[in-house]
Amino acid sequence: MNKWLLAALALTVSALQAWDSSALTSEGGVQLLIATAVLLPAATVILSSHAGVRLSAAGAAIALLGIARLVSEAHMPELMLAGAFAGILILASQLFPTARRSAA
């Protein structure tokens, strides 16, 4: 899969899930933490082609979202799914790479 398309999908799905989890009702610092966690997997997809680095970024995003959920006064039970969806997309792109034509 094209890295730009994968980054756009990961960013869109993560941002929509964070919005659906009422992330906008949390405090400013928590919103910054959530935004960092949402952007991290997409940025890593663009900057690195190594699967381990990409999956580590998705794992770090899930951890950051978990921290944001714990420190926020707002109720956001589904927030960690935002990082999980990005991780699933990255994992699927590694497990099912697109076939490329050979220049024969």
SVG drawing of the C-alpha trace seen along z (x, -y; Angstrom):
<svg xmlns="http://www.w3.org/2000/svg" viewBox="-19 -24 32 35">
<polyline fill="none" stroke="black" stroke-width="0.4" points="0.0,0.0 1.2,-3.5 2.7,-5.1 0.8,-8.3 -2.5,-6.5 -1.7,-4.4 -0.8,-7.5 -4.0,-9.3 -6.1,-6.3 -4.4,-5.9 -4.7,-9.6 -8.4,-9.8 -9.5,-6.8 -7.7,-7.7 -8.9,-11.3 -12.5,-10.2 -12.3,-7.7 -10.8,-10.3 -13.5,-12.8 -16.2,-10.1 -14.7,-9.5 -15.4,-13.1 -11.8,-14.1 -12.7,-17.7 -14.4,-17.9 -11.1,-17.1 -8.6,-19.7 -6.2,-21.5 -3.1,-19.5 -4.9,-16.2 -6.1,-17.3 -2.4,-18.0 -1.5,-14.5 -4.3,-13.0 -3.3,-15.0 0.3,-13.8 -0.9,-10.2 -3.1,-10.5 -0.4,-12.0 2.4,-9.7 1.5,-6.5 0.8,-8.5 4.1,-10.4 6.0,-7.2 4.4,-5.6 5.7,-8.5 9.2,-8.7 10.1,-5.0 9.6,-1.9 10.6,0.5 7.6,2.5 9.0,2.6 9.2,-1.1 5.7,-1.6 4.2,0.9 6.1,-0.6 4.7,-4.0 1.2,-2.5 1.9,-0.9 3.2,-4.2 0.1,-5.9 -2.1,-3.4 0.0,-4.0 -0.3,-7.8 -4.0,-7.6 -4.3,-5.4 -2.4,-8.0 -4.7,-10.7 -7.7,-8.7 -6.4,-8.3 -5.5,-11.9 -8.5,-13.5 -11.6,-14.4 -13.7,-13.8 -15.2,-10.4 -13.6,-8.8 -14.0,-5.0 -13.2,-4.2 -10.3,-6.6 -7.6,-3.9 -9.3,-2.5 -8.0,-5.4 -4.5,-4.0 -5.6,-0.4 -7.2,-1.2 -4.0,-2.8 -2.0,0.2 -4.4,2.6 -4.1,0.7 -0.2,0.7 -0.2,4.4 -2.5,5.3 -0.3,3.3 2.7,5.4 0.9,8.7 -0.9,8.2 1.5,6.1 0.2,5.2 1.6,7.1 3.9,5.2 4.4,5.8 7.9,6.7 9.4,4.7 10.1,7.6"/>
</svg>
